[in-house]
Amino acid sequence: MTSIDRFPPLTIADADDIGSNPTGNSPLIEIAERRYSRRTALRGLGLTGAAGLFNGLLGSASAKAASNPSTLTFEEIEHGIDDGLRLAKGYRADVLIRWGDKLSPNAPAFEAGASTPAGQAQQFGYNNDFIGFIPLPVGSNASDHGLLCVNHEYTNIELMFPGLTEDDKFDKATAEQVATEMEAHGHTIVEIKRTGDKWTVVEDSPYNRRITATTMMEVTGPAAGNDRLKTSADATGKSVKGMINNCSGGISPWGTVLTCEENFNNYFGGDPSGAPDAAAFKRYGVVGEPEYAWWKHEARFDLGKEPNEPNRFGWVVEIDPFDPKSAPVKRTALGRLKHEAATSLVDKSGHVVVYLGDDERFDYLYRFVSKGTYSPGDRKANLGLLDEGTLAVAKFEPDGKLHWLPLVYGEGPLTEANGFKSQGDVVIETRRAADLLGATPMDRPEDVETDPVTGRVYTILTNNSKRTYTQIDAANPRADNEAGHIVELIPAGGEGKDADHTAAEYRWDMFLVAGNPLWGTTMYGKGTSKNGWLACPDNIAFDPKGRLWIATDQGGTQKKFGIGDGLYGTDVTGDGRAVTRKFVAMPRDAETCGPCFTPDGTTLFLAVQHPGEGSVFAEPTTRWPDFDPKSPPRPAVIAIVKEGGGEIGA
């Protein structure tokens, strides 16, 4: 029996929660159950269950402030669901750039309900997600001038244009509206400057650029030129038009953007049954049930007309933000997944390591180690490092060990006998290759980030499947674990830069188990307040002091938990370990995305994604950020600073 059979999905409406893993490999929730007993989990982790946390909520506000074990000293905000954005006292959030804002002096101004493909191609895109800040001048640690690099994951066409609803948009969307959606996807690079405590966009910057679903891109690595990537528009299999559903990402050590294609399956319609890869498509959810009308107006998204097109998506795309004329590159050595993030670092050995999460229920955690080594000061040489190396998938053991299993053609089951004719086939079918190796199914791996101080790695698992009451224990304390958890990976070697991120074996531990402690046992640090608990962690970031900031995405469960999404800060060591404190609350129906600090920690950039989702243009649930009665809500990036100056959170 597969994991999908044993653990039914929580939310049928959420495609990520349905899953497509056909294996019977033991998922992490079962492995964690075997590892921990209630006593050892709570004692060993230094965390508290429901009773202990509840008792800690009864003190006065002054008593709680006096006993705060965290190094974060801001005054927490209260839980709730609001029309606007709220943040901790003493801080200010300015809208830096919003959907439809101009990226050049000659671009058209935003006009509510009247966006066009040509105009949108010159304007900030929709549903901002990942944020990267790259200081200017190149190679500096400047915190007042740089390039802001922002993903645009998807579109809510019913909020972009009047007259459409969730139920009829598929049939009523016009060809021009669909073309506008394509230009609203992708990525934005924009130059920004800080004067005093105010950030502004440099509108006439030569760096300002949009990369969209229509931008031509190169394909490199083991899948480049593979017959399975060839189409009527590209007989070489080395040139792809566009990138889609770019969720999170990362910044490489040499200052390029690594942007991740996630739910690409949602864009393909038509009948897949005649496609050569019809069976392989099922493992990626490409079943001809799209969430967009693109296939009706763009032949390449029709499976009956271009059966190989899905194989050209699901990659990590590298973009050089300093060369506006350069073509983005799909680096296929990093595997084909529903990529959430791509966090890279230079290991002490000189090899470049990239951590990757596959954001679907019961899919896997990956690591890539480059064949070549990083050359400080030789940016051109470093640009090819992600084309050769070893991609591996994680297998967790009940004894606390983690093994990285290499996905290498010709080794183990990855042979022609199982349908793999080359390393190109292995990366095109990364998921099936990982299935055969016996990887550990995870609970929707989201962001993966490394602590710059300790060298430890934190993996975000945004929520779990349903489990029976007989499977409840301290590590997995809820029958309906809709709130997710965070796993801590401990590389071999020492702390910080001495950690060996290329080692074949790590250790693992549970850092936090999220949710409302009054509903069942959770795992937070002792001293977490009634406003500090969270649900569905998603993106994370470390500030310069090595403190962890957690952005949440509850999807359709905001009303169930009774709180909106937000941003929480916590220490990862000391008395404040896992003591989460609420810093920002999102507007109604919005998700928190892309937390990103300047090098000096005095500015925090944050993406407010899909405000008003679930409503329509004429009657949105919020009109944030402008609250203009003639305008729908507009996803935006905000810049948070401390009034009077200083580091965020201190």
matplotlib code that plots the C-alpha trace (Angstrom):
import matplotlib.pyplot as plt

x = [0.0, 1.4, 1.7, -1.1, -3.4, -2.5, -2.7, -5.6, -5.1, -6.2, -7.5, -8.7, -8.8, -5.0, -3.2, 0.1, -1.7, -3.0, 0.4, 1.5, 4.1, 3.1, 5.7, 5.3, 8.5, 8.1, 7.3, 9.1, 6.0, 6.4, 10.1, 9.8, 7.3, 9.7, 12.5, 10.8, 8.8, 6.8, 9.3, 12.5, 11.2, 10.1, 13.1, 15.7, 14.4, 13.9, 10.4, 6.9, 3.7, 0.2, -0.1, 3.2, 2.6, -0.9, 0.3, 2.9, 0.1, -1.5, 1.0, 0.6, 2.0, 4.7, 5.7, 5.9, 8.1, 10.4, 10.7, 11.2, 14.1, 14.5, 17.2, 14.4, 13.1, 10.3, 6.8, 4.8, 1.6, -1.6, -3.1, -6.1, -7.3, -7.2, -7.9, -4.5, -1.0, 0.2, 3.7, 5.5, 5.5, 8.4, 8.7, 7.5, 6.5, 6.6, 5.3, 8.4, 6.9, 3.5, 1.9, 1.7, 4.3, 6.5, 10.0, 11.1, 10.1, 8.5, 6.4, 2.6, 1.2, -1.0, -4.7, -7.0, -8.8, -7.1, -3.7, -2.3, 0.5, 2.7, 2.2, 2.6, 5.9, 7.2, 5.6, 6.2, 4.6, 1.8, 2.0, 5.5, 7.2, 11.0, 13.0, 16.8, 18.9, 22.2, 24.3, 25.7, 28.5, 29.1, 30.9, 30.2, 28.2, 26.2, 22.9, 21.6, 21.9, 21.3, 19.3, 16.0, 15.2, 11.6, 9.7, 6.1, 4.6, 1.1, -1.9, -5.4, -7.1, -10.4, -8.7, -6.8, -9.8, -13.5, -16.2, -14.5, -15.0, -13.2, -16.0, -16.1, -12.6, -11.5, -14.1, -14.4, -10.7, -9.8, -6.6, -5.4, -6.1, -4.2, -1.3, -1.3, -1.1, 1.9, 3.7, 2.7, 4.5, 8.2, 10.7, 11.6, 15.0, 14.9, 17.5, 16.7, 18.3, 17.9, 18.1, 17.7, 15.2, 13.3, 13.8, 12.9, 13.0, 15.5, 13.1, 15.6, 18.1, 19.7, 19.4, 15.6, 14.2, 11.3, 11.7, 8.4, 6.6, 7.6, 11.3, 13.7, 15.9, 18.8, 18.9, 22.2, 23.3, 22.5, 19.0, 20.1, 19.5, 17.6, 14.9, 12.3, 12.8, 12.4, 9.3, 8.1, 9.4, 12.8, 14.4, 17.5, 16.0, 18.2, 16.0, 12.8, 10.3, 9.6, 9.5, 6.3, 5.2, 8.4, 8.0, 11.1, 14.7, 18.1, 21.2, 24.3, 27.7, 28.7, 25.6, 23.2, 19.5, 18.4, 14.7, 12.5, 9.7, 7.2, 3.6, 4.2, 1.6, -1.2, -0.7, -1.1, -4.4, -5.6, -5.3, -2.0, -2.9, -1.1, 2.1, 5.3, 5.8, 2.1, 3.1, 5.9, 3.7, 1.5, 4.3, 4.3, 0.5, 0.4, -2.9, -4.6, -6.5, -5.1, -5.9, -5.3, -6.8, -3.5, -3.7, -6.8, -4.8, -1.2, -0.6, 2.6, 0.5, -1.8, -0.6, -2.2, -0.2, 3.1, 3.4, 7.1, 6.5, 6.0, 9.5, 10.8, 9.5, 10.2, 13.8, 15.9, 16.6, 19.8, 19.6, 22.5, 21.0, 24.1, 23.7, 20.2, 20.9, 21.9, 19.5, 18.3, 19.5, 17.6, 20.2, 19.0, 21.7, 19.7, 16.8, 13.2, 10.8, 8.2, 11.0, 10.3, 13.8, 17.5, 19.8, 23.5, 26.7, 30.4, 31.5, 34.8, 36.1, 35.4, 32.5, 29.2, 26.2, 22.6, 19.7, 16.4, 12.8, 10.1, 6.9, 4.3, 2.9, 5.1, 7.9, 11.5, 14.5, 17.5, 21.1, 23.4, 27.2, 29.2, 31.9, 34.1, 35.1, 34.3, 36.9, 36.8, 37.0, 36.3, 32.6, 32.7, 34.2, 31.6, 28.7, 29.1, 29.4, 25.8, 26.0, 28.1, 27.8, 26.0, 22.3, 21.3, 18.0, 17.6, 16.7, 15.9, 16.5, 14.8, 18.2, 18.6, 20.8, 20.2, 21.8, 22.2, 21.5, 23.2, 21.0, 23.6, 22.8, 24.1, 24.3, 21.8, 18.4, 19.0, 19.7, 18.2, 16.4, 14.3, 13.9, 16.9, 19.1, 21.3, 21.8, 19.4, 16.7, 17.5, 17.1, 14.0, 12.4, 14.0, 11.0, 10.9, 14.7, 14.3, 11.4, 13.5, 16.3, 14.0, 14.0, 12.0, 8.6, 8.3, 5.4, 5.6, 9.2, 9.2, 12.2, 15.6, 18.1, 21.4, 22.3, 25.3, 26.4, 26.0, 26.1, 23.0, 20.3, 16.6, 13.9, 10.4, 7.6, 4.5, 1.8, 1.2, -1.4, -4.2, -3.1, -5.0, -5.1, -3.0, -0.1, 0.0, 3.1, 5.3, 7.0, 3.7, 1.1, -2.0, -4.3, -5.0, -1.6, -2.4, 0.1, 3.4, 6.9, 10.5, 13.3, 16.9, 19.7, 23.2, 26.0, 29.2, 32.2, 32.2, 30.1, 29.7, 32.2, 33.6, 30.4, 30.8, 27.9, 29.2, 29.2, 27.2, 25.7, 24.1, 22.1, 18.6, 16.4, 13.0, 13.2, 9.5, 6.1, 3.6, -0.1, -2.4, -1.1, -4.7, -5.8, -3.2, 0.5, 2.9, 6.6, 7.8, 10.4, 9.5, 8.2, 6.3, 3.4, -0.3, 0.5, 3.7, 2.3, 2.1, 0.6, 2.1, 5.6, 6.7, 9.7, 12.4, 15.4, 18.3, 19.2, 22.9, 22.9, 21.7, 18.2, 15.5, 12.5, 9.5, 6.9, 3.6, 1.2, -2.0, -3.7, -7.3, -7.0, -6.7, -10.3, -9.8, -6.9, -8.4, -5.3, -3.9, -0.5, 2.5, 6.2, 7.7, 11.2, 13.1, 16.5, 17.9, 20.2, 20.1, 17.1, 15.2, 15.4, 12.1, 10.5, 8.6, 7.5, 5.0, 6.4, 4.2, 0.5, -0.5, -3.6, -6.7, -6.2, -2.6, 0.4, 3.8, 6.7, 10.4, 11.8, 15.1, 17.5, 20.1, 23.6, 23.6, 20.1, 18.5, 16.0, 13.7, 12.1, 8.9, 6.5, 2.7, 1.3, -2.4, -4.2, -7.9, -7.5, -10.8, -12.7, -13.2, -12.2, -15.5, -15.8, -12.5, -12.1, -9.4, -8.1, -4.6, -2.2, -3.8, -7.4, -8.5, -12.3, -11.6, -8.7, -8.4, -5.8, -2.2, 0.5, 3.5, 7.0, 7.3, 10.5, 10.4, 12.7, 13.1, 11.9, 15.0, 17.3, 18.8, 18.7, 15.4, 14.3, 17.0]
y = [0.0, 3.4, 6.4, 8.1, 5.2, 5.1, 8.9, 10.6, 14.3, 17.0, 19.3, 17.9, 21.5, 21.8, 19.9, 19.9, 18.1, 15.3, 13.9, 11.6, 9.3, 5.7, 4.1, 2.3, 4.0, 4.9, 8.6, 10.8, 10.9, 7.2, 7.4, 10.1, 8.1, 5.2, 7.5, 9.4, 8.5, 11.3, 11.5, 11.5, 14.0, 16.6, 16.2, 15.9, 18.8, 21.1, 21.8, 22.0, 20.2, 21.6, 21.5, 23.2, 25.8, 26.5, 27.1, 29.5, 31.7, 32.6, 35.2, 39.0, 40.8, 42.4, 39.0, 37.5, 40.4, 40.1, 36.3, 36.4, 34.0, 35.1, 37.5, 39.1, 42.0, 43.5, 43.6, 40.8, 41.6, 39.7, 37.0, 37.8, 38.3, 41.9, 43.8, 45.5, 44.7, 44.9, 44.8, 45.2, 48.5, 50.7, 49.4, 50.8, 49.0, 50.9, 49.5, 49.4, 48.0, 46.6, 44.7, 46.9, 49.5, 50.8, 49.5, 52.2, 55.8, 54.8, 51.9, 52.5, 53.3, 50.7, 50.9, 48.8, 46.1, 47.2, 45.5, 44.4, 42.0, 44.7, 46.9, 44.0, 43.1, 46.4, 46.4, 44.6, 41.1, 39.5, 37.4, 38.1, 35.3, 34.8, 38.0, 38.2, 41.3, 41.7, 44.6, 47.3, 47.9, 44.3, 42.3, 44.7, 44.3, 47.5, 47.7, 50.9, 50.1, 46.9, 44.8, 43.4, 40.1, 38.9, 35.8, 36.0, 32.6, 32.7, 34.8, 35.3, 36.4, 36.9, 39.7, 41.1, 41.6, 42.4, 39.9, 36.7, 34.3, 31.2, 29.1, 30.6, 32.1, 28.9, 29.4, 33.2, 34.3, 35.9, 35.3, 38.8, 38.2, 34.9, 36.6, 39.2, 36.4, 35.0, 38.4, 38.7, 35.4, 34.9, 37.3, 41.0, 42.5, 46.1, 48.5, 50.1, 52.7, 53.8, 57.4, 57.9, 55.2, 55.3, 52.8, 53.8, 52.2, 53.5, 53.7, 54.4, 51.8, 49.7, 46.6, 46.7, 43.7, 41.3, 37.6, 36.0, 33.0, 34.2, 34.9, 32.7, 30.5, 28.1, 24.5, 23.1, 20.1, 16.4, 16.8, 19.4, 18.0, 15.0, 13.8, 14.2, 17.9, 18.5, 20.1, 21.5, 24.9, 23.5, 20.6, 20.9, 20.4, 23.2, 26.3, 26.9, 29.7, 30.9, 29.8, 29.3, 29.1, 30.4, 30.0, 30.5, 30.4, 31.6, 33.7, 31.9, 32.6, 34.4, 36.6, 35.0, 34.3, 30.6, 30.7, 27.6, 26.3, 24.6, 23.6, 23.6, 20.8, 23.2, 24.9, 21.9, 20.9, 18.5, 14.8, 13.3, 9.7, 9.8, 11.4, 9.2, 10.2, 9.8, 7.3, 9.5, 12.6, 11.0, 11.2, 15.0, 15.4, 16.2, 14.7, 17.2, 19.0, 22.5, 25.5, 28.0, 28.5, 28.9, 25.7, 27.0, 29.9, 28.8, 25.5, 24.6, 24.1, 21.6, 18.1, 16.8, 19.2, 19.4, 16.2, 16.9, 20.5, 19.5, 18.0, 21.5, 22.8, 22.0, 23.1, 25.6, 28.6, 30.7, 34.4, 36.8, 40.1, 42.1, 41.3, 42.4, 40.9, 37.4, 34.5, 32.7, 29.1, 26.0, 24.0, 20.4, 18.8, 20.1, 17.8, 18.2, 18.6, 20.9, 23.0, 25.3, 26.6, 26.4, 27.4, 27.3, 27.7, 27.1, 24.1, 24.1, 21.7, 24.4, 22.5, 24.3, 22.7, 23.4, 22.2, 21.6, 20.8, 19.1, 20.8, 18.0, 15.7, 12.7, 14.0, 14.4, 16.5, 16.8, 18.0, 18.8, 18.9, 20.4, 18.5, 21.6, 24.0, 27.7, 30.2, 33.4, 36.4, 34.4, 34.9, 33.6, 30.3, 29.9, 30.3, 26.7, 25.0, 23.9, 21.9, 19.0, 17.3, 14.8, 15.1, 13.1, 12.4, 12.2, 9.0, 9.5, 6.7, 6.2, 6.3, 10.0, 9.4, 10.9, 9.3, 11.1, 8.6, 9.6, 9.7, 8.5, 6.8, 3.2, 2.9, 0.7, 0.6, 3.6, 1.6, 0.8, -2.1, 0.5, 2.8, 5.1, 5.5, 8.3, 10.8, 13.0, 10.5, 10.4, 14.1, 14.3, 11.7, 12.7, 11.7, 8.1, 7.8, 8.8, 6.4, 3.5, 4.4, 4.3, 8.0, 9.2, 10.7, 14.1, 16.4, 18.9, 20.1, 23.9, 26.1, 24.8, 27.2, 27.0, 28.8, 31.1, 30.8, 27.1, 25.6, 23.5, 23.2, 23.7, 22.0, 23.4, 20.8, 23.0, 20.4, 16.7, 14.2, 12.8, 10.1, 7.8, 8.4, 5.3, 7.0, 10.1, 10.7, 13.6, 13.9, 13.8, 14.8, 15.5, 13.2, 16.1, 17.7, 20.6, 22.9, 21.4, 21.3, 22.2, 19.6, 20.4, 18.7, 18.5, 18.0, 16.1, 18.0, 21.1, 24.2, 27.0, 27.0, 23.7, 21.8, 19.3, 19.8, 17.2, 14.3, 11.2, 11.1, 13.7, 13.6, 15.0, 16.3, 17.9, 21.7, 22.7, 21.2, 23.9, 24.5, 25.8, 24.2, 24.3, 21.8, 19.2, 18.7, 21.0, 21.6, 25.1, 26.5, 27.2, 30.7, 30.9, 33.2, 32.8, 35.0, 33.1, 29.9, 29.5, 27.3, 26.1, 27.4, 28.0, 30.3, 31.1, 33.4, 33.9, 37.4, 38.3, 37.1, 33.7, 34.0, 32.2, 34.1, 32.0, 33.0, 31.1, 30.0, 28.4, 28.2, 27.6, 27.0, 30.6, 30.6, 27.2, 28.4, 31.8, 33.7, 35.2, 34.4, 36.3, 36.4, 35.0, 35.2, 32.8, 31.8, 28.4, 28.0, 28.9, 29.5, 31.1, 28.1, 27.5, 30.4, 31.9, 35.5, 37.1, 40.2, 40.8, 39.9, 39.8, 41.4, 39.2, 36.1, 37.0, 34.7, 35.7, 35.2, 35.8, 37.3, 38.8, 41.0, 43.5, 42.5, 44.8, 43.5, 47.0, 46.3, 43.4, 42.9, 40.9, 39.8, 40.0, 37.5, 37.1, 39.5, 39.0, 35.5, 33.7, 36.9, 38.8, 42.1, 43.9, 42.8, 41.9, 40.9, 43.6, 46.4, 46.4, 48.2, 51.3, 50.8, 52.6, 51.8, 51.5, 49.1, 45.4, 44.3, 44.4, 41.9, 43.9, 43.9, 45.9, 47.2, 47.1, 49.3, 50.2, 53.7, 55.6, 53.0, 49.8, 46.1, 44.3, 42.3, 43.6]
z = [0.0, -0.9, 1.4, -0.6, 0.2, 3.9, 4.4, 2.5, 1.5, 3.8, 1.2, -2.2, -3.6, -3.0, -5.8, -3.8, -1.0, -3.3, -4.2, -7.0, -5.2, -6.0, -3.7, -0.4, 1.0, 4.7, 4.9, 7.5, 9.8, 10.3, 10.7, 13.3, 15.2, 15.4, 16.5, 19.3, 22.3, 24.0, 26.9, 24.9, 22.3, 24.8, 27.1, 24.3, 22.3, 25.3, 24.0, 25.5, 24.8, 25.0, 28.8, 29.5, 26.9, 28.1, 31.6, 30.3, 28.7, 32.0, 33.2, 32.7, 29.7, 31.9, 33.4, 29.9, 28.7, 31.7, 31.2, 27.4, 26.7, 23.1, 21.9, 19.8, 21.9, 19.7, 21.2, 19.7, 17.8, 18.4, 16.2, 14.1, 10.5, 9.2, 6.0, 6.2, 7.2, 10.9, 12.3, 15.6, 17.4, 16.5, 13.0, 9.6, 6.4, 3.1, -0.1, -2.3, -5.5, -6.4, -9.3, -12.4, -11.2, -14.0, -14.5, -16.9, -17.6, -20.9, -19.5, -19.2, -15.8, -14.1, -15.0, -13.0, -15.0, -18.3, -18.2, -21.6, -22.6, -23.9, -20.8, -18.3, -19.9, -18.8, -15.3, -12.1, -12.2, -10.2, -7.0, -5.9, -4.0, -3.6, -2.9, -3.3, -2.6, -4.4, -3.3, -5.6, -6.5, -7.6, -4.9, -2.1, 1.1, 0.6, 2.4, 0.9, -2.8, -4.8, -7.1, -5.9, -7.6, -7.3, -8.5, -9.8, -9.1, -10.6, -11.4, -10.0, -13.3, -11.5, -9.5, -12.4, -14.7, -14.1, -15.1, -14.2, -11.3, -10.0, -11.6, -15.1, -15.7, -17.5, -20.2, -20.3, -20.3, -23.6, -25.6, -24.6, -20.9, -21.1, -22.8, -20.1, -17.5, -19.2, -19.0, -15.3, -14.5, -14.1, -12.5, -12.0, -11.5, -10.3, -9.0, -5.6, -3.4, 0.2, 1.2, 5.0, 6.0, 2.7, -0.2, -3.8, -7.2, -9.7, -12.6, -15.3, -14.3, -17.1, -14.8, -14.7, -16.5, -16.7, -17.5, -18.3, -19.7, -23.2, -22.6, -24.6, -22.4, -22.9, -21.6, -20.3, -18.3, -18.8, -20.3, -22.9, -26.4, -25.1, -27.6, -24.8, -24.8, -28.5, -29.9, -33.2, -32.2, -31.0, -32.8, -30.7, -27.2, -26.0, -26.3, -24.2, -24.3, -20.8, -17.2, -15.1, -11.5, -10.1, -6.4, -4.2, -5.2, -4.0, -4.8, -5.9, -4.4, -7.6, -7.6, -9.9, -9.3, -9.0, -9.6, -9.2, -11.4, -9.1, -10.1, -13.9, -14.3, -13.8, -17.1, -19.5, -21.0, -23.7, -23.9, -22.6, -23.4, -26.7, -25.4, -25.4, -21.8, -20.7, -17.9, -16.7, -16.7, -14.0, -11.5, -12.0, -12.0, -15.8, -16.5, -18.7, -15.8, -15.9, -13.7, -16.5, -19.9, -21.6, -23.6, -25.4, -26.8, -26.9, -28.7, -26.7, -23.6, -25.4, -24.7, -27.9, -30.0, -28.1, -26.0, -25.0, -23.7, -20.0, -20.0, -20.6, -17.3, -13.6, -13.6, -11.7, -13.9, -13.5, -14.3, -14.5, -13.0, -14.1, -17.8, -19.0, -22.4, -21.2, -21.7, -18.5, -18.3, -17.2, -15.2, -15.7, -13.5, -10.5, -11.4, -12.6, -9.7, -8.4, -7.2, -4.1, -3.4, -4.3, -1.5, -2.4, -0.5, -1.0, 1.1, 2.9, 0.1, -2.5, -4.1, -4.5, -2.7, -3.5, -1.3, -3.1, -1.9, -4.1, -2.9, -3.1, -0.5, 0.0, -2.2, -1.5, -0.3, -2.6, -2.5, -5.5, -5.1, -8.0, -9.7, -10.1, -7.3, -6.8, -8.0, -6.0, -8.3, -11.5, -12.0, -15.6, -14.6, -11.8, -14.1, -15.4, -12.0, -11.9, -15.1, -13.7, -10.3, -8.2, -7.4, -4.4, -2.5, 1.3, 3.2, 6.9, 9.4, 12.8, 14.6, 13.6, 10.6, 7.1, 4.0, 0.7, -2.1, -5.4, -8.5, -11.0, -14.3, -14.4, -10.6, -8.7, -10.3, -12.6, -15.7, -19.1, -17.5, -15.7, -18.6, -18.1, -21.1, -19.9, -17.1, -19.0, -18.5, -14.8, -14.3, -16.6, -14.3, -11.1, -9.0, -10.4, -9.9, -6.3, -5.9, -7.0, -4.6, -1.6, -0.7, 2.3, 1.3, 3.0, 4.0, 1.2, 1.4, 1.0, 1.7, 2.8, 4.3, 6.0, 9.2, 8.5, 12.1, 13.0, 9.5, 10.2, 7.6, 8.2, 6.1, 6.1, 5.8, 5.4, 6.5, 6.9, 5.8, 8.0, 10.3, 12.7, 16.4, 17.0, 15.3, 17.6, 19.6, 20.7, 17.3, 15.4, 18.0, 15.9, 14.0, 11.6, 11.4, 9.1, 10.6, 9.5, 11.1, 10.7, 10.6, 11.5, 9.5, 11.1, 8.6, 9.6, 10.7, 12.9, 13.3, 10.8, 8.0, 9.3, 8.5, 5.7, 3.4, 1.0, 3.5, 2.6, 6.1, 8.3, 11.5, 11.8, 14.6, 14.9, 15.5, 15.8, 15.3, 14.5, 15.3, 18.1, 21.3, 22.7, 20.0, 20.8, 21.6, 19.7, 19.9, 20.7, 23.0, 26.6, 26.8, 23.5, 24.1, 23.0, 20.0, 19.1, 17.7, 14.0, 11.2, 7.9, 7.8, 4.2, 3.4, 5.9, 6.2, 8.6, 9.7, 10.1, 13.7, 12.7, 13.9, 12.0, 10.5, 9.4, 6.8, 6.8, 4.1, 5.4, 2.0, 2.7, 6.4, 7.7, 8.9, 10.6, 12.6, 13.1, 12.2, 9.1, 7.7, 9.1, 9.8, 13.1, 14.5, 16.7, 17.9, 16.9, 19.9, 23.6, 25.8, 22.9, 20.7, 18.9, 20.9, 18.0, 18.2, 15.8, 14.0, 11.0, 10.1, 6.5, 5.0, 4.6, 2.4, 1.7, 2.1, 3.5, 1.1, 0.5, 3.7, 2.8, 4.9, 3.8, 4.8, 7.8, 9.0, 9.0, 6.3, 5.8, 2.5, 2.4, -0.3, 0.2, -2.1, -3.3, -1.0, -1.5, -3.0, -3.3, -4.2, -7.5, -9.1, -8.3, -4.7, -3.2, 0.4, 0.7, -1.4, 0.1, -0.3, -1.8, -0.6, -3.8, -4.3, -8.1, -7.8, -6.8, -4.3, -5.7, -4.6, -3.4, -1.9, 1.3, 3.0, 6.8, 8.8, 12.5, 13.4, 14.3, 12.7, 13.9, 13.2, 12.7, 15.7, 18.1]

ax = plt.figure().add_subplot(projection="3d")
ax.plot(x, y, z, "-o")
ax.set_aspect("equal")
plt.show()
